[in-house]
Amino acid sequence: MSGNTDSTYYNIELNYSVLLFLLLSSLQVYSLLFTGLASNSKYALFGAVRAVAQMIAYEVPFVLSICPVIIFSQSFNFYVILKVQEQSC
């Protein structure tokens, strides 16, 4: 087997990494809306608005399910959340 077998993980500690993750995961809503706007068809726009509403409806419970983890760990940092979960086991 040839290739690089280096398994080094790079840890970038961001104080608000959970918020950054939520921000990046919600950006796809804008792409759907803009594709509906760019199509110059009212039916495609209605479909895009429906898809955006559905995605927002799925993101609200997703964010609410992350809230207890943030409250329990008292941090928005993924590394701190991981260490709190490691200590609680």
C-alpha positions in Angstrom: 0.0 0.0 0.0 1.5 3.3 -1.0 0.6 6.8 0.0 0.8 9.0 3.0 -0.1 7.3 6.2 0.4 10.3 8.4 -2.6 10.6 10.8 -1.8 14.0 12.3 -4.8 16.0 13.2 -4.6 19.8 13.4 -6.5 21.3 16.2 -7.6 24.9 15.5 -9.1 26.3 18.7 -11.8 28.8 18.0 -13.7 30.3 21.0 -17.0 30.2 19.0 -16.5 27.1 16.9 -20.1 25.9 17.5 -21.5 29.2 16.2 -19.2 29.0 13.2 -20.4 25.5 12.5 -24.1 26.6 12.7 -23.4 29.6 10.5 -21.7 27.6 7.8 -24.4 24.9 7.9 -27.1 27.6 7.4 -25.6 29.2 4.3 -27.2 26.7 2.0 -30.5 28.4 2.6 -29.3 31.5 0.7 -28.2 29.5 -2.3 -31.6 27.9 -2.6 -33.3 31.2 -2.4 -31.0 32.9 -4.9 -31.4 30.1 -7.4 -35.2 30.5 -7.2 -34.8 34.3 -7.7 -32.4 33.8 -10.7 -34.7 31.5 -12.6 -37.1 34.3 -13.6 -40.1 32.0 -13.0 -42.6 32.5 -10.3 -43.1 28.8 -9.9 -39.4 28.2 -9.3 -39.5 31.1 -6.8 -42.4 29.5 -5.0 -40.6 26.2 -4.9 -37.4 27.9 -3.6 -39.3 29.8 -0.9 -41.0 26.5 0.1 -37.6 24.8 0.3 -36.1 27.6 2.4 -39.1 27.4 4.8 -38.6 23.7 5.1 -34.9 24.0 5.7 -35.4 26.6 8.4 -38.0 24.4 10.0 -35.4 21.6 10.3 -32.7 23.9 11.5 -34.6 25.2 14.5 -34.8 21.8 16.3 -31.2 21.2 15.3 -30.1 24.4 17.1 -32.3 23.7 20.0 -30.8 20.2 20.4 -27.3 21.7 20.6 -28.3 24.2 23.3 -28.3 21.7 26.2 -24.8 20.6 25.2 -23.6 24.2 25.2 -25.3 24.9 28.6 -23.8 21.8 30.2 -20.3 22.5 28.9 -20.6 26.2 29.4 -18.6 26.8 26.2 -19.0 27.3 22.5 -15.7 25.7 21.8 -15.8 22.1 20.4 -12.5 21.2 22.1 -13.9 22.2 25.6 -17.2 20.3 24.9 -15.2 17.2 24.0 -13.1 17.5 27.2 -16.3 17.9 29.3 -17.9 14.9 27.7 -14.6 12.9 28.3 -14.6 13.8 32.0 -18.3 13.0 32.6 -17.9 9.4 31.5 
